[in-house]
Amino acid sequence: MKMKESFNDTFKGLEVNASKAKGYGLYPVILDRMHSQIVNLQSYHSRITVVRIDLHFPANHTPDHKCENTMISRYIKMCKADLGSKDWSKHKRVIHGWVKETGKSNRPHYHLFFGFQTLHRNLGLISGDGHTGMWKLFESRWQELTGGSVQLIRPHFLERDDRKAFEACFYHLSYLAKIRDKHFGTGESYRRFAFSKLCPKEQELTILEELMVA
């Protein structure tokens, strides 16, 4: 599979973590999927939260790409079910995106983000004494499935008209689109990335109107 690559340091007018001089390249298709999902979520909610986390398998894990991708799918479904429950403010729409990477050590890992309406800004605490709140949820679900570890990255709180906050968030997430460690073109049939498919609010209304007419 040949993927288009880019070394441009901007995407749709937004700064991204790329540099031809430094050899930092990105996959535009991944940037585009991230951008559209965040923009689509903002079409429903004036305030959203975007969090990035990194997922690692335990040290004794034997690599198996298809099994690992099944695990990430189950993990996302579990987290979304939790976020949609009464205990977590009944989030109606949760977007996500993940990329799979395998470094020189041949140990696969995932970079992942979730986005949802900002119903409360307190996600919990991250400390050496343990994590609390939503951070604890993200960590415990992965540990239940795999016994692995979770690296929790700072969240972004986006107001719909706050261009600077959007720019900072997108630059941060552009790391997920980096060429290094994705390993396309190996002939192995497993997914290297996937994203949610939330439609923009206007499109959802159009589909609903068509169904009402039918």
ROLUM-154826 format. One record per residue: residue number from 1; residue in one letter; chain; x, y, z of N, C-alpha, C in turn. Coordinates in steps of 0.2 Angstrom, whole numbers, padded with zeros to 4 digits. Each point is the difference from the previous one (the first is absolute). Layout:
! ROLUM-154826
NUM, a, A, X, Y, Z, X, Y, Z, X, Y, Z
...
! end
This chain:
! ROLUM-154826
1, m, A, 0004, -0006, 0000, -0004, 0006, 0000, 0004, 0006, 0000
2, k, A, 0000, 0004, -0005, 0004, 0006, -0001, -0004, 0006, 0003
3, m, A, 0002, 0003, 0005, -0003, 0006, 0003, 0004, 0006, -0002
4, k, A, -0005, 0005, -0001, 0003, 0007, -0002, 0004, 0003, 0006
5, e, A, 0006, 0003, -0001, 0003, 0003, 0006, 0001, 0007, -0001
6, s, A, 0001, 0004, 0005, 0001, 0007, 0000, 0005, 0002, 0005
7, f, A, 0004, 0005, -0002, 0005, 0003, 0005, -0002, 0007, 0001
8, n, A, -0006, 0002, -0003, -0002, 0007, 0002, -0001, 0002, 0007
9, d, A, 0002, 0006, 0002, -0001, 0001, 0007, -0007, 0003, 0002
10, t, A, -0004, 0000, -0005, -0007, 0002, 0001, -0005, -0004, -0003
11, f, A, -0006, -0001, 0002, -0006, -0004, -0003, -0006, 0004, 0001
12, k, A, -0003, 0002, -0005, -0006, 0004, 0000, 0001, 0006, 0004
13, g, A, 0006, 0003, -0001, 0001, 0007, 0004, 0002, -0001, 0007
14, l, A, 0001, -0006, 0002, 0002, -0002, 0007, 0007, -0002, 0001
15, e, A, 0004, 0002, 0004, 0006, -0003, 0001, 0000, -0007, 0003
16, v, A, 0005, -0004, -0003, 0000, -0007, 0002, 0008, -0002, 0001
17, n, A, 0000, -0005, 0003, 0007, -0002, 0002, 0004, -0004, -0005
18, a, A, 0002, 0004, -0006, 0003, -0003, -0005, 0006, 0005, -0002
19, s, A, 0005, -0003, -0003, 0006, 0004, -0002, 0004, -0005, -0005
20, k, A, 0001, 0003, -0006, 0004, -0004, -0005, 0007, 0000, 0002
21, a, A, 0003, 0006, 0003, 0007, 0000, 0002, 0001, -0005, 0005
22, k, A, -0004, -0001, 0005, 0001, -0005, 0005, -0003, -0007, -0002
23, g, A, -0003, -0001, -0005, -0002, -0007, -0002, -0007, -0002, 0003
24, y, A, -0003, 0005, 0003, -0007, -0001, 0003, -0005, 0000, -0005
25, g, A, -0003, -0005, -0003, -0005, 0000, -0004, -0007, -0003, 0003
26, l, A, -0005, 0002, -0004, -0007, -0002, 0003, -0004, -0003, -0006
27, y, A, -0005, -0003, 0002, -0005, -0003, -0004, -0006, 0005, -0001
28, p, A, -0002, 0003, -0005, -0005, 0005, -0001, -0007, -0003, 0002
29, v, A, -0001, -0007, -0002, -0006, -0003, 0001, -0002, 0000, 0007
30, i, A, 0005, -0002, 0005, -0001, 0000, 0007, -0002, 0007, 0002
31, l, A, 0004, 0005, -0002, -0001, 0007, 0002, -0008, 0002, -0002
32, d, A, -0002, -0002, -0006, -0006, 0002, -0002, -0006, -0003, 0004
33, r, A, 0001, -0007, 0002, -0005, -0003, 0004, 0000, 0003, 0007
34, m, A, 0005, 0002, 0003, 0000, 0003, 0006, -0003, 0007, 0000
35, h, A, 0002, 0004, -0005, -0003, 0006, -0001, -0008, 0000, 0000
36, s, A, -0002, -0004, -0005, -0007, -0001, -0001, -0004, -0002, 0006
37, q, A, 0002, -0005, 0004, -0003, -0002, 0006, -0001, 0005, 0005
38, i, A, 0005, 0004, 0001, 0000, 0005, 0005, -0005, 0006, -0002
39, v, A, 0001, 0002, -0006, -0005, 0005, -0003, -0007, -0002, 0000
40, n, A, -0001, -0007, -0002, -0007, -0002, 0001, -0003, 0000, 0007
41, l, A, 0004, -0002, 0004, -0002, 0000, 0007, -0002, 0007, 0003
42, q, A, 0004, 0005, -0003, -0001, 0007, 0002, -0006, 0002, -0003
43, s, A, -0003, -0003, -0005, -0006, 0003, -0003, -0006, -0002, 0004
44, y, A, 0001, -0005, 0005, -0005, -0001, 0005, 0001, 0003, 0007
45, h, A, 0006, 0001, 0002, 0001, 0003, 0006, 0005, 0006, 0000
46, s, A, -0001, 0005, 0004, 0004, 0006, 0000, 0006, -0001, 0004
47, r, A, 0000, -0005, 0004, 0006, -0001, 0004, 0001, -0008, 0000
48, i, A, 0006, -0002, -0002, 0002, -0007, 0000, 0007, -0001, 0004
49, t, A, 0001, -0006, 0002, 0006, -0002, 0003, 0003, -0005, -0005
50, v, A, 0006, 0000, -0001, 0004, -0004, -0004, 0006, -0003, 0005
51, v, A, 0000, -0007, 0001, 0006, -0002, 0004, 0004, -0006, -0005
52, r, A, 0006, 0000, 0001, 0004, -0005, -0003, 0003, -0004, 0005
53, i, A, 0001, -0007, -0002, 0003, -0005, 0005, 0004, -0004, -0005
54, d, A, 0005, -0003, 0003, 0004, -0005, -0003, -0001, -0007, 0003
55, l, A, -0001, -0005, -0003, -0001, -0007, 0002, 0005, -0005, -0001
56, h, A, 0003, -0003, 0005, 0005, -0005, -0001, -0002, -0007, 0003
57, f, A, 0003, -0005, -0004, -0001, -0007, 0003, 0005, -0001, 0005
58, p, A, -0001, -0006, 0004, 0004, -0002, 0005, 0007, -0002, -0003
59, a, A, 0005, 0000, 0004, 0007, -0002, -0002, 0000, -0007, -0003
60, n, A, -0004, -0005, 0002, 0000, -0007, -0002, -0005, -0001, -0006
61, h, A, -0003, 0005, -0003, -0004, 0000, -0005, 0003, -0003, -0007
62, t, A, -0003, -0005, -0003, 0002, -0002, -0007, -0004, 0003, -0005
63, p, A, 0003, 0004, -0005, -0003, 0004, -0005, -0005, -0004, -0004
64, d, A, -0006, 0002, -0001, -0005, -0003, -0004, -0004, 0006, -0003
65, h, A, 0001, 0002, -0006, -0003, 0006, -0002, -0008, 0000, 0000
66, k, A, -0003, -0005, -0003, -0007, -0001, 0000, -0003, 0000, 0007
67, c, A, 0003, -0004, 0004, -0002, 0000, 0007, 0000, 0006, 0004
68, e, A, 0005, 0004, -0001, 0002, 0006, 0003, -0006, 0005, -0003
69, n, A, -0001, 0000, -0006, -0005, 0005, -0003, -0007, -0002, 0003
70, t, A, -0001, -0006, 0001, -0007, -0002, 0004, 0000, 0003, 0007
71, m, A, 0006, 0000, 0003, 0000, 0003, 0007, -0001, 0007, 0000
72, i, A, 0003, 0004, -0005, -0002, 0007, 0000, -0007, 0002, -0002
73, s, A, -0003, -0004, -0004, -0007, 0001, -0001, -0004, -0002, 0006
74, r, A, 0001, -0005, 0003, -0004, -0001, 0006, 0001, 0005, 0006
75, y, A, 0006, 0002, 0000, 0002, 0006, 0005, -0004, 0006, -0001
76, i, A, 0000, 0002, -0007, -0004, 0006, -0001, -0007, -0001, 0001
77, k, A, -0003, -0006, -0002, -0007, -0001, 0002, -0002, 0000, 0007
78, m, A, 0005, -0002, 0004, -0001, 0000, 0007, 0000, 0007, 0003
79, c, A, 0005, 0004, -0002, 0001, 0006, 0002, -0006, 0005, -0002
80, k, A, -0003, -0001, -0006, -0005, 0004, -0002, -0007, -0002, 0003
81, a, A, -0001, -0007, 0002, -0005, -0002, 0004, 0000, 0003, 0007
82, d, A, 0006, 0001, 0003, 0000, 0003, 0006, -0001, 0007, 0000
83, l, A, 0003, 0004, -0005, -0002, 0007, -0001, -0007, 0001, -0001
84, g, A, -0003, -0004, -0003, -0008, 0001, -0002, -0004, -0002, 0006
85, s, A, 0003, -0003, 0006, -0004, -0002, 0005, -0002, 0006, 0005
86, k, A, -0005, -0001, 0004, -0002, 0005, 0005, 0006, 0002, 0005
87, d, A, 0005, -0005, 0001, 0005, 0002, 0005, 0005, 0005, -0003
88, w, A, 0000, 0000, -0007, 0005, 0005, -0003, -0004, 0005, -0005
89, s, A, -0005, 0003, 0003, -0004, 0005, -0003, -0004, -0001, -0006
90, k, A, 0000, -0006, -0002, -0004, -0002, -0006, 0002, 0003, -0007
91, h, A, 0006, 0000, -0001, 0003, 0003, -0006, -0003, -0003, -0006
92, k, A, -0003, 0004, -0004, -0004, -0003, -0006, 0004, -0001, -0006
93, r, A, 0005, 0004, -0001, 0005, -0001, -0006, 0007, 0000, 0003
94, v, A, 0004, -0005, -0002, 0007, -0001, 0001, 0003, -0002, -0006
95, i, A, 0005, 0004, -0002, 0004, -0001, -0006, 0007, -0003, 0002
96, h, A, 0003, -0004, -0004, 0006, -0003, 0001, 0004, 0000, -0006
97, g, A, 0007, -0002, 0001, 0004, -0001, -0005, 0006, -0004, 0003
98, w, A, 0003, -0005, -0004, 0006, -0003, 0003, 0005, -0002, -0006
99, v, A, 0006, 0000, 0002, 0005, -0003, -0005, 0004, -0005, 0004
100, k, A, 0002, -0005, -0004, 0004, -0005, 0003, 0008, 0001, -0003
101, e, A, 0004, -0001, 0005, 0007, 0001, -0002, 0004, -0006, 0003
102, t, A, 0006, -0002, -0004, 0005, -0005, 0003, 0007, 0003, -0001
103, g, A, 0003, 0001, 0005, 0007, 0003, 0000, 0005, -0005, -0001
104, k, A, 0006, 0002, 0000, 0006, -0004, -0001, 0000, -0006, 0005
105, s, A, -0003, 0001, 0005, 0000, -0006, 0005, -0005, -0005, -0002
106, n, A, -0004, 0001, -0005, -0005, -0005, -0002, -0006, 0000, 0005
107, r, A, -0001, 0005, 0004, -0005, -0001, 0005, -0006, 0005, -0003
108, p, A, -0006, -0002, -0001, -0005, 0004, -0003, -0003, 0004, 0006
109, h, A, -0003, 0006, -0002, -0003, 0004, 0005, -0005, 0004, -0004
110, y, A, -0005, 0004, 0003, -0005, 0004, -0003, 0000, 0007, 0003
111, h, A, -0001, 0005, -0005, -0001, 0007, 0002, -0007, 0001, -0001
112, l, A, -0004, 0002, 0005, -0007, 0001, -0001, -0003, 0007, 0003
113, f, A, -0005, 0002, -0003, -0003, 0006, 0003, -0008, -0001, 0000
114, f, A, -0003, 0003, 0005, -0007, 0000, 0001, -0002, 0007, 0000
115, g, A, -0006, 0002, -0003, -0003, 0007, 0001, -0007, -0001, 0002
116, f, A, -0002, 0005, 0004, -0007, -0001, 0002, -0002, 0007, 0003
117, q, A, -0007, 0001, 0001, -0002, 0007, 0003, 0003, 0001, 0006
118, t, A, 0002, 0006, 0002, 0002, 0002, 0006, -0005, 0001, 0005
119, l, A, -0002, -0005, 0004, -0005, 0000, 0005, 0003, 0002, 0007
120, h, A, 0006, -0002, 0000, 0004, 0002, 0006, 0007, 0000, -0001
121, r, A, 0004, 0005, 0002, 0007, 0001, -0001, 0004, -0005, 0004
122, n, A, -0002, -0002, 0005, 0004, -0004, 0005, 0000, -0007, -0003
123, l, A, 0006, -0002, -0003, 0001, -0007, -0002, 0003, -0005, 0005
124, g, A, 0002, 0003, 0006, 0003, -0004, 0005, 0007, 0003, 0000
125, l, A, 0004, -0004, 0004, 0007, 0002, 0002, 0005, -0006, -0003
126, i, A, 0005, 0003, -0002, 0006, -0005, -0003, 0006, 0001, 0005
127, s, A, 0001, -0005, 0003, 0006, 0001, 0005, 0003, -0007, 0001
128, g, A, 0006, 0000, 0004, 0004, -0006, 0001, -0004, -0004, 0005
129, d, A, -0005, 0003, 0003, -0004, -0004, 0005, -0006, -0004, -0003
130, g, A, -0001, 0001, -0006, -0005, -0003, -0004, -0005, 0005, -0003
131, h, A, -0004, -0002, -0005, -0004, 0005, -0004, -0007, -0001, 0003
132, t, A, -0004, 0006, -0001, -0007, 0000, 0002, -0005, 0002, -0005
133, g, A, -0006, 0000, 0001, -0005, 0002, -0005, 0000, -0003, -0007
134, m, A, -0001, 0004, -0005, 0000, -0003, -0007, 0007, -0003, -0002
135, w, A, 0005, 0003, 0003, 0007, -0003, -0002, 0000, -0007, 0003
136, k, A, -0002, -0001, 0006, 0000, -0007, 0003, -0005, -0005, -0005
137, l, A, -0005, 0003, -0002, -0004, -0004, -0005, 0004, -0003, -0006
138, f, A, 0003, 0005, -0003, 0004, -0002, -0006, 0005, -0005, 0002
139, e, A, 0004, 0001, 0005, 0005, -0004, 0002, -0003, -0007, 0002
140, s, A, -0005, -0001, 0004, -0002, -0006, 0003, -0003, -0004, -0006
141, r, A, -0003, 0003, -0005, -0003, -0004, -0005, 0005, -0004, -0004
142, w, A, 0006, 0004, -0002, 0005, -0003, -0004, 0003, -0006, 0004
143, q, A, 0001, 0001, 0007, 0003, -0005, 0004, -0004, -0006, 0001
144, e, A, -0007, 0001, 0000, -0004, -0006, 0000, 0001, -0004, -0006
145, l, A, 0000, 0003, -0006, 0000, -0004, -0006, 0007, -0003, -0002
146, t, A, 0006, 0004, 0002, 0006, -0003, -0002, 0005, 0000, 0005
147, g, A, -0001, 0003, 0006, 0005, 0000, 0005, 0006, 0005, -0001
148, g, A, -0001, 0004, -0005, 0005, 0005, -0002, -0001, 0006, 0003
149, s, A, 0004, 0005, -0002, 0001, 0007, 0003, -0003, 0005, -0004
150, v, A, -0002, 0006, 0003, -0003, 0006, -0003, 0004, 0006, 0001
151, q, A, 0002, 0003, -0005, 0003, 0007, 0002, -0005, 0005, -0002
152, l, A, -0001, 0004, 0005, -0006, 0005, 0000, 0003, 0007, -0002
153, i, A, -0002, 0003, -0006, 0002, 0006, -0002, -0004, 0006, 0002
154, r, A, 0002, 0006, 0000, -0004, 0006, 0002, -0006, 0001, -0005
155, p, A, -0006, 0002, 0003, -0006, 0001, -0004, 0000, 0007, -0003
156, h, A, -0004, 0001, -0005, -0001, 0006, -0003, -0008, 0002, 0001
157, f, A, -0001, 0006, 0002, -0007, 0002, 0001, -0001, 0005, -0006
158, l, A, -0005, -0001, -0004, -0001, 0004, -0006, -0007, 0004, 0000
159, e, A, 0001, 0006, -0001, -0006, 0004, -0001, -0001, 0001, -0008
160, r, A, -0006, 0000, -0002, -0001, -0001, -0007, 0003, 0006, -0004
161, d, A, 0001, 0006, 0003, 0002, 0006, -0004, 0008, 0001, 0003
162, d, A, 0003, -0004, 0003, 0006, 0001, 0003, 0005, -0003, -0005
163, r, A, 0003, 0004, -0005, 0004, -0003, -0005, 0007, -0002, 0003
164, k, A, 0003, 0004, 0005, 0006, -0002, 0003, 0000, -0007, 0003
165, a, A, -0005, -0001, 0004, -0001, -0007, 0003, -0001, -0005, -0005
166, f, A, -0003, 0001, -0005, -0001, -0005, -0006, 0007, -0002, -0003
167, e, A, 0004, 0006, -0001, 0006, -0001, -0003, 0005, -0004, 0004
168, a, A, 0000, 0001, 0007, 0004, -0003, 0004, -0002, -0007, 0001
169, c, A, -0006, -0002, 0000, -0003, -0007, 0000, 0002, -0004, -0006
170, f, A, -0001, 0003, -0006, 0002, -0003, -0006, 0007, -0001, -0001
171, y, A, 0004, 0005, 0002, 0007, -0001, 0000, 0002, -0006, 0004
172, h, A, -0002, -0001, 0006, 0001, -0005, 0005, -0002, -0007, -0003
173, l, A, -0006, 0000, -0003, -0002, -0006, -0003, 0003, -0002, -0007
174, s, A, 0003, 0005, -0003, 0003, -0002, -0006, 0006, -0005, 0000
175, y, A, 0002, -0001, 0006, 0005, -0005, 0002, -0002, -0007, -0002
176, l, A, -0007, -0001, 0000, -0003, -0007, -0001, 0001, -0001, -0008
177, a, A, 0001, 0005, -0004, 0001, -0001, -0007, 0007, -0001, -0003
178, k, A, 0005, 0000, 0005, 0006, -0001, -0002, 0002, -0006, -0004
179, i, A, 0004, 0000, -0005, 0002, -0006, -0004, 0004, -0005, 0004
180, r, A, 0004, 0002, 0004, 0004, -0005, 0003, -0004, -0005, 0004
181, d, A, 0002, -0006, 0000, -0002, -0006, 0003, -0007, -0002, -0002
182, k, A, -0003, 0002, -0005, -0007, -0002, -0002, 0001, -0007, -0004
183, h, A, 0005, 0000, -0004, 0001, -0007, -0004, -0005, -0001, -0005
184, f, A, -0002, 0004, -0004, -0004, -0001, -0006, 0004, -0004, -0005
185, g, A, -0003, -0003, -0005, 0003, -0003, -0005, 0004, -0007, 0001
186, t, A, -0002, -0003, 0006, 0004, -0006, 0002, -0004, -0006, -0003
187, g, A, -0006, 0001, -0003, -0004, -0006, -0002, -0004, -0003, 0005
188, e, A, 0001, 0002, 0007, -0004, -0003, 0005, -0007, 0004, 0000
189, s, A, -0006, -0004, 0001, -0006, 0003, 0000, -0003, 0001, 0007
190, y, A, 0002, 0005, 0002, -0003, 0003, 0007, 0000, 0007, 0000
191, r, A, -0004, 0003, 0004, -0002, 0007, -0001, 0006, 0004, 0004
192, r, A, 0002, 0005, -0002, 0005, 0005, 0003, -0003, 0006, 0003
193, f, A, -0006, 0001, -0002, -0004, 0006, 0003, -0007, -0001, -0001
194, a, A, -0004, 0004, 0004, -0008, -0001, -0001, -0002, 0006, 0004
195, f, A, -0006, 0003, -0002, -0003, 0006, 0003, -0008, -0001, 0000
196, s, A, -0003, 0003, 0005, -0007, 0000, 0000, -0003, 0004, -0006
197, k, A, -0007, -0001, -0001, -0003, 0003, -0006, -0005, 0004, 0001
198, l, A, 0001, 0005, 0005, -0006, 0005, 0002, -0001, 0005, -0006
199, c, A, -0006, 0000, -0002, -0002, 0005, -0006, -0001, 0007, 0003
200, p, A, 0001, 0005, -0004, -0001, 0007, 0003, -0008, 0000, 0001
201, k, A, -0002, 0005, 0005, -0007, 0001, 0002, -0004, 0001, -0006
202, e, A, 0002, 0004, -0005, -0004, 0002, -0006, -0002, -0006, -0004
203, q, A, 0005, -0005, -0001, -0001, -0006, -0004, -0005, -0005, 0004
204, e, A, 0001, 0000, 0007, -0004, -0004, 0003, -0008, 0002, 0000
205, l, A, -0001, 0006, 0000, -0007, 0003, -0001, -0002, -0001, -0007
206, t, A, 0004, 0000, -0005, -0002, -0002, -0007, -0002, -0007, 0000
207, i, A, 0003, -0004, 0003, -0001, -0008, -0001, -0007, -0001, 0004
208, l, A, -0001, 0004, 0006, -0006, -0001, 0004, -0006, 0002, -0005
209, e, A, 0001, 0006, -0003, -0006, 0003, -0004, -0001, -0005, -0006
210, e, A, 0005, -0003, -0003, -0002, -0005, -0005, -0004, -0006, 0002
211, l, A, 0002, -0002, 0006, -0004, -0006, 0003, -0007, 0002, 0002
212, m, A, -0001, 0006, 0002, -0007, 0003, 0002, -0004, 0000, -0007
213, v, A, 0003, 0002, -0005, -0004, 0001, -0006, -0001, -0007, -0004
214, a, A, 0004, -0005, 0001, 0000, -0007, -0003, -0007, -0003, 0003
! end
